[in-house]
Amino acid sequence: MHLRTDLLPALAAFESAARHQNFARAAEELHLTASAVSHHVRKLEDRLGVALFQRHARGVALTAEGRQLADAASSALSDMDHVLGGLKHSRDEDAVVRVTTVHSLTYAWLLPRMPDFTTRHPRVRIHVDTEMALTRFDEGGPDLGIRYGQGPWPGLSAQPLMDDALFPVASARLAGIEHVHDAEGVAKLPLIADLSRQGWQDWFRSAGVRGARFEERYSFSDTTGALMAAVQGLGAALAREKIATPYFADGRLIRLPGPIVPTRASYFVVYPAHRRLRPAARLFVDWLLAQRDTASVPPPLATQGVAPSRRKVSQQHVSSQGDDKPSQ
């Protein structure tokens, strides 16, 4: 039979349903109702005279004929997508990429690296949203996000970006810091906390400090606030390696004695599983994942005022959970 243009919508609906093995997911991707997708598939089956899906109570499954057509349709659409992408490359480079991520990572890790992306792709515009609440990836919303947690996140593809680690930091002008020689000495300082799940109690346990009485004198809603309080000399804070680097580069903070404790949560690049990334968003995702090879390293221990302890705690000894309110 000849391919007629009136079958193209039905083929598109079939290809999506075959890829998802689900009419509802296909409907969401195509902005149709599930009944409309089913109608398109029925129309195609009637025209071909074969069943393309086996329908059962738990969903649908491709028949042998359906698999054959699905492979051909997927290949054809992929070829067309590649050609169209090439034709629209310059226009897509001008597209806006909407990114959602956490405040602390944006200012300490992402922004210092952004000039590299801009140099590589000067016409891509980036919109960054740093809301504390998790953002829904609805149509017209963010293209992708960076989340801190353990996953999985339903409906999202998640690619590992980088792990992190905790260690105590303070301003070199903090009163009493000259008497800090080990983790027990850190416990005697005024401590700064945030709302993370992996806090001082977990760090002291990993450091082998038992029964110590310590005071969390200040508490902040995010890691950036806690670090800035430490910069002002209010106390010692727990810093995450990926976020604290700029504070060491200009001497605002120093690392205190004690172990470096791997966090149980990690950073992930996430985006909707049910739709393809636009070319410009794909460029940004690939660039982000390439940054894994340029990750920061913990700063050396301060040599003035404190006597360093070089013990490092391995992942299997850490019983605490992720820092900085992991994404749920």
JOMOLIN-V148398 format. One line per field, one symbol per residue. phi: phi as a letter, one per 40 degrees, with the letter a starting at -180 (. if undefined). psi: psi as a letter, one per 30 degrees, with the letter a starting at -180 (. if undefined). burial: 1 if it has 9 or more other ideal C-beta (glycine too) atoms within 8 Angstrom, else 0. Layout:
# JOMOLIN-V148398
phi = ???
psi = ???
burial = ???
This chain:
# JOMOLIN-V148398
phi = .ccbccccccccccccccccfaccccccccgbccccccccccdcccccgbccbcbaccibaccccccccccccccccccccccccccbdcccccccbcbbacdccdccbcdcccdcccccbcccbbbbbbccccccccdgcccaabbbibgcbdgbcbbdbacaabacbaccccdgccccbaccccccccbbbbcccbbcdccccccgcbgccbbccbbbcaccccccccdcgcicbcbcdcbcdccccbgcbbccchccbdcccbcbcbadccacccdcccdccccdcccdcbccbdccccbbgbccbbcbccdcccbcbccffdcc
psi = lkjkfffeeeeeeeeeeeefhkeeeeeeefhlleeeeeeeeeeeeeefglkfkkklefblkkleeeeeeeeeeeeeeeeeeeeeeeegeeeefflkkkkklkeeeeffeeeffeeeeeeeiffkkkkkkhkekkkkhlkfakelljkjafaljkfkkkkkellllklkllkfgkkfffgjfaeeeefflkkklaglfjaeeeeeeffgjkgkkljjekklfleeeeeeeeefgfaklkkkefffeffeeggfllklllljjklfllkkkllkfflkkleeeeeeeeeefffffglllkllkkfkfkjkkgkkkleffkflalahikk.
burial = 0000001001111111111111101110110101011101101110110001100000010110111011001100100010001001100111101111111111011100110011001001010110000010100001111111100010010110110111111111010010010110111111111111111101111110100001010101011111101110111111111111101100001111111111111111111000001111111110111010000001101100010010001000010101111100
